Amino acid sequence: MFESFFQSKLGPLVLRGALGLFCTYHGFLKITYQGGMAWAAELAVPWQLMIAWGGFAAGLMLLVGLRCRLAAAIALGVTLGLVLWRHGWGTWRLPVTSLEPTVLISLVSLAVACIGAGEWSLDARGGAAGGRAPRKGRLAA
C-alpha cells in the first residue's frame, strides 16, 4: 500500500516540486533583469528571452503538473545548453564540485521526463493528452 502511494503519487510530486521551484526561481531571477533581456550581456536578446521565459514557464508547468515531460525536457535543454555554451568542451575539465548542481538538475529533469507527472497532477486529471481517458468508439465487428 505504502509503496504504490510513494511510487505513483508522492515520489513524482516531490521531484516535480523540486525541479519546478528551481526552474521558476532561476527563470524569475533572469526575468527581473529588464524582462529577461539583460541578464547575460554576451548573449543575444532573443536567446536571453527564450531562456529566461522558457525556464520560468517550464517551472510553473512542473509545479502545477501540466505537460511535465515537455517541461522537464525544456529544463534539461536550458540547463545543459547554458553550461555547454559557457564552457564548451572545457566543461569536462571543470572541477567536479562545480558540475554537481548541473548534473543533479539534469538527472532530476531526466527522471521527471521518464516517469511523468504522477497521479497528483493536471496531466493525470485530463489536463494533457497523456492523462486523458481513451475515446469510446465503435466496437470492431
HELIX and SHEET records of a PDB file:
HELIX    1   1 PHE A    2  PHE A    5  1                                   4    
HELIX    2   2 PHE A    6  LEU A   10  3                                   5    
HELIX    3   3 GLY A   11  ILE A   31  1                                  21    
HELIX    4   4 GLN A   34  GLY A   36  5                                   3    
HELIX    5   5 VAL A   45  VAL A   64  1                                  20    
HELIX    6   6 CYS A   68  HIS A   87  1                                  20    
HELIX    7   7 GLY A   88  ARG A   93  5                                   6    
HELIX    8   8 VAL A   96  ILE A  115  1                                  20    
HELIX    9   9 ASP A  123  GLY A  127  3                                   5    
HELIX   10  10 ALA A  129  GLY A  131  5                                   3    
END                                                                             
